């Protein structure tokens, strides 16, 4: 189980930390790993946090 309040990671465009509340979708890669797309609060772009 993951901490739902933990940051999702950094924006690949501007390096801003993306809060969990900005998550748009979470998906399963099929190999047991999970991917996430979120909106960056600074860029206003949908990104894959790193």
ZIQUIRA-V87453 format. One record per residue. N is the residue number from 1. SS is DSSP state (~ for helix, > for strand, _ for the rest). PSI is psi in whole degrees, -180 to 180 (999 if undefined). OMEGA is omega in whole degrees, -180 to 180 (* if undefined). Layout:
BEGIN
n,ss,psi,omega
N,SS,PSI,OMEGA
N,SS,PSI,OMEGA
END
This chain:
BEGIN
n,ss,psi,omega
1,_,138,-179
2,_,157,178
3,_,115,-175
4,_,-11,179
5,_,-7,180
6,_,144,177
7,_,151,-179
8,_,-23,-177
9,>,-161,-178
10,>,148,174
11,_,130,179
12,_,-16,-179
13,_,-45,-173
14,_,-3,179
15,_,8,178
16,_,141,174
17,>,132,-178
18,>,117,179
19,_,153,-179
20,~,-31,-178
21,~,-15,-178
22,~,5,179
23,>,135,178
24,>,-49,-178
25,>,146,175
26,>,136,-177
27,>,160,-180
28,>,130,179
29,_,-14,-177
30,_,-12,179
31,_,15,180
32,_,-11,178
33,_,152,-179
34,>,138,176
35,>,160,-178
36,>,141,167
37,>,142,-178
38,>,164,174
39,>,133,177
40,_,127,-180
41,_,-21,179
42,_,-46,-176
43,_,-22,-172
44,_,31,179
45,_,152,174
46,>,126,-177
47,>,165,172
48,_,102,-177
49,_,145,177
50,_,999,*
END
